């Protein structure tokens, strides 16, 4: 299912960052370096999606699958960091909890076992509450009418600098939000991000990145529901 979804995406989207749009079959001929680069880019995306699809059906460990999904998605989108959050409604005060988190620039200091209130004050809380996608070029320069904000304490805690953010909701079969898949800092160079270079080496997420993340988030949601259902069956 993942590979079929990707093929649909590739049929309707081209990567604007590469500055190339296919007009005719001649554009992807061996004599066109940009065309070959684009074909290689899409082949890598397809290979990654196929690998993730295999793990979807072969892994019964929820955390291991989420780690794999996050790693693969960050690779596909050149993201320095990312997190998958799940909503916890078991307590009177509902929260959005870090289930897995990864950060290439601060690999030993990624936030885990951390929760934020389920409200619209934060970026992930807003996405979880509204079911809307947020694609922010700079988390520190938000629209004037934004009711959410990037909590700088997250960056301070791990000595990090967040700039570009892409966050999409994850839904169950009843269309209720069960979590948020968030990517941070899309990079143009594979180097560690610092406060000094973040403006230079990070970009906003593209329309294709957004489509890919939504497609993967859907599959992750299916896996989460299956895992939760299996847990209920085993406990009964």
C-alpha positions as CSV (number, residue, x, y, z in Angstrom):
1,X,0.0,0.0,0.0
2,X,2.8,2.4,0.8
3,X,4.5,1.9,-2.6
4,X,1.2,2.5,-4.4
5,X,0.7,5.7,-2.4
6,X,4.1,6.9,-3.3
7,X,3.6,6.2,-7.0
8,X,0.5,8.3,-7.0
9,X,2.4,11.1,-5.3
10,X,5.3,10.9,-7.8
11,X,2.8,10.9,-10.7
12,X,1.4,14.3,-9.6
13,X,4.4,16.0,-7.9
14,X,7.9,17.1,-8.8
15,X,10.5,18.3,-6.3
16,X,10.6,22.0,-6.4
17,X,13.9,22.1,-4.5
18,X,15.7,20.5,-7.5
19,X,14.4,23.2,-9.8
20,X,13.1,20.7,-12.3
21,X,9.7,20.0,-13.8
22,X,9.2,17.2,-16.3
23,X,7.7,18.4,-19.6
24,X,8.5,15.5,-22.0
25,X,10.2,12.1,-21.9
26,X,13.3,13.8,-23.2
27,X,13.7,15.5,-19.9
28,X,14.8,12.2,-18.3
29,X,17.1,11.1,-21.0
30,X,20.7,10.0,-20.2
31,X,21.9,13.3,-21.7
32,X,20.0,15.3,-19.1
33,X,21.9,15.3,-15.8
34,X,19.0,16.9,-13.9
35,X,16.6,14.3,-15.2
36,X,19.0,11.5,-14.1
37,X,19.3,13.1,-10.7
38,X,15.6,13.3,-10.4
39,X,15.1,9.7,-11.3
40,X,17.7,8.6,-8.7
41,X,16.0,10.8,-6.1
42,X,12.6,9.1,-6.8
43,X,14.2,5.6,-6.9
44,X,15.7,6.3,-3.4
45,X,12.2,7.4,-2.2
46,X,10.6,4.3,-3.5
47,X,13.3,2.0,-2.0
48,X,12.8,3.6,1.4
49,X,9.0,3.3,1.2
50,X,9.2,-0.3,0.2
51,X,11.5,-1.0,3.1
52,X,9.1,0.7,5.5
53,X,6.2,-1.3,3.9
54,X,8.0,-4.5,4.7
55,X,8.6,-3.5,8.3
56,X,4.9,-2.6,8.6
57,X,3.9,-6.2,8.0
58,X,6.9,-8.0,9.7
59,X,7.4,-6.1,13.0
60,X,5.2,-6.6,16.1
61,X,7.2,-4.2,18.3
62,X,5.4,-0.9,18.2
63,X,8.3,1.2,19.5
64,X,10.7,-0.5,17.0
65,X,8.4,0.2,14.1
66,X,7.9,3.9,15.2
67,X,11.7,4.3,15.4
68,X,12.1,2.8,12.0
69,X,9.4,4.9,10.5
70,X,10.9,8.1,11.9
71,X,14.4,7.2,10.8
72,X,13.2,6.4,7.3
73,X,11.1,9.5,7.0
74,X,13.8,11.8,8.2
75,X,16.2,10.3,5.6
76,X,13.6,10.8,2.8
77,X,13.1,14.5,3.8
78,X,16.7,15.3,4.9
79,X,15.4,16.2,8.4
80,X,17.8,16.7,11.2
81,X,15.2,15.8,13.9
82,X,11.7,14.5,14.4
83,X,9.3,13.0,16.8
84,X,6.2,10.9,16.9
85,X,3.7,11.8,19.6
86,X,0.7,9.8,20.8
87,X,-2.3,11.3,22.6
88,X,-2.9,10.0,26.1
89,X,-6.6,10.4,27.2
90,X,-6.3,8.1,30.2
91,X,-5.9,10.8,32.8
92,X,-8.3,13.7,33.5
93,X,-5.8,16.1,31.9
94,X,-5.2,14.8,28.3
95,X,-1.6,15.1,27.1
96,X,0.4,14.6,23.9
97,X,3.4,12.4,24.7
98,X,6.7,11.8,23.0
99,X,6.7,8.2,21.9
100,X,9.9,8.3,19.9
101,X,12.3,11.2,19.2
102,X,15.5,11.5,17.1
103,X,18.0,14.3,16.7
104,X,21.1,14.0,14.6
105,X,22.7,17.1,16.0
106,X,22.0,16.1,19.6
107,X,21.7,12.3,19.4
108,X,22.3,11.8,23.1
109,X,19.8,14.5,24.3
110,X,16.7,13.7,22.3
111,X,13.5,14.2,24.4
112,X,11.7,11.0,25.4
113,X,9.1,10.2,28.0
114,X,7.9,13.8,27.9
115,X,4.4,15.2,27.6
116,X,2.7,18.5,26.8
117,X,-0.9,19.4,27.5
118,X,-3.4,18.6,24.8
119,X,-4.3,22.2,24.0
120,X,-3.6,24.7,21.1
121,X,-0.8,26.5,22.8
122,X,2.0,24.4,21.3
123,X,2.6,23.4,17.7
124,X,2.0,19.7,18.3
125,X,-1.0,20.5,20.6
126,X,-2.5,22.7,17.9
127,X,-2.1,20.0,15.2
128,X,-3.5,17.3,17.6
129,X,-6.5,19.5,18.6
130,X,-7.5,20.8,15.1
131,X,-6.4,18.0,12.9
132,X,-4.6,20.5,10.7
133,X,-1.2,20.2,9.1
134,X,1.4,22.9,10.0
135,X,4.3,23.6,7.6
136,X,6.4,26.4,9.1
137,X,9.5,27.8,7.5
138,X,10.6,29.3,10.8
139,X,9.2,28.3,14.2
140,X,10.5,31.5,15.7
141,X,8.8,33.7,13.1
142,X,5.2,32.7,13.2
143,X,2.2,34.5,11.6
144,X,0.8,37.3,13.7
145,X,-2.6,35.5,14.0
146,X,-1.1,32.2,15.2
147,X,-2.5,31.0,18.5
148,X,0.2,28.4,18.9
149,X,3.9,29.0,19.7
150,X,7.2,27.1,19.7
151,X,8.2,26.6,23.3
152,X,11.8,27.6,23.4
153,X,12.3,25.5,26.6
154,X,12.5,22.4,24.3
155,X,15.5,23.9,22.5
156,X,17.1,25.2,25.7
157,X,16.8,21.8,27.4
158,X,18.9,20.1,24.7
159,X,20.9,23.1,23.4
160,X,19.2,23.0,20.0
161,X,17.8,25.5,17.5
162,X,14.5,24.6,15.8
163,X,13.7,26.4,12.5
164,X,11.6,24.6,9.9
165,X,8.9,22.4,11.2
166,X,6.4,20.1,9.4
167,X,3.7,18.5,11.7
168,X,0.8,16.3,10.5
169,X,-1.9,14.7,12.5
170,X,-2.5,10.9,12.7
171,X,-6.1,9.7,12.8
172,X,-7.8,6.4,13.7
173,X,-10.5,4.8,11.6
174,X,-13.1,7.1,13.3
175,X,-11.2,10.2,12.1
176,X,-10.2,11.0,15.7
177,X,-6.7,12.3,16.2
178,X,-4.5,9.8,17.9
179,X,-1.1,11.5,17.5
180,X,1.2,13.8,15.6
181,X,4.2,13.1,13.3
182,X,6.6,16.0,13.4
183,X,9.8,16.7,11.4
184,X,12.3,19.4,12.2
185,X,15.0,21.3,10.3
186,X,15.1,20.1,6.7
187,X,18.8,20.4,5.8
188,X,20.8,21.2,2.7
189,X,24.0,19.8,4.2
190,X,24.5,16.7,6.3
191,X,26.2,18.5,9.2
192,X,25.2,19.2,12.8
193,X,22.9,22.2,13.3
194,X,24.1,25.1,15.6
195,X,22.6,28.5,16.4
196,X,25.3,30.0,14.1
197,X,24.5,27.9,10.9
198,X,20.8,27.1,11.2
199,X,19.8,29.9,8.9
200,X,22.2,28.8,6.3
201,X,21.7,25.1,6.1
202,X,17.9,24.7,6.8
203,X,15.1,25.0,4.3
204,X,11.3,25.0,4.5
205,X,9.6,21.7,3.8
206,X,8.3,21.3,0.3
207,X,4.8,20.3,-0.9
208,X,6.2,16.9,-1.8
209,X,7.7,16.5,1.7
210,X,4.2,17.3,3.1
211,X,2.5,14.7,0.8
212,X,5.1,12.0,1.8
213,X,4.7,12.7,5.5
214,X,0.9,12.5,5.3
215,X,1.1,9.2,3.4
216,X,3.5,7.7,6.0
217,X,1.6,9.1,8.9
218,X,-1.5,7.3,7.6
219,X,0.3,4.0,7.6
220,X,1.8,4.6,11.0
221,X,-1.7,5.2,12.3
222,X,-2.9,1.9,10.9
223,X,0.0,0.1,12.6
224,X,-0.7,1.9,15.9
225,X,-4.4,0.8,15.8
226,X,-3.4,-2.7,14.9
227,X,-1.0,-2.9,17.8
228,X,-3.4,-1.5,20.3
229,X,-6.1,-3.9,19.1
230,X,-3.7,-6.8,19.4
231,X,-2.8,-5.7,23.0
232,X,-6.5,-5.6,23.9
233,X,-7.0,-9.1,22.5
234,X,-4.0,-10.5,24.4
235,X,-5.3,-8.9,27.7
236,X,-8.8,-10.3,27.3
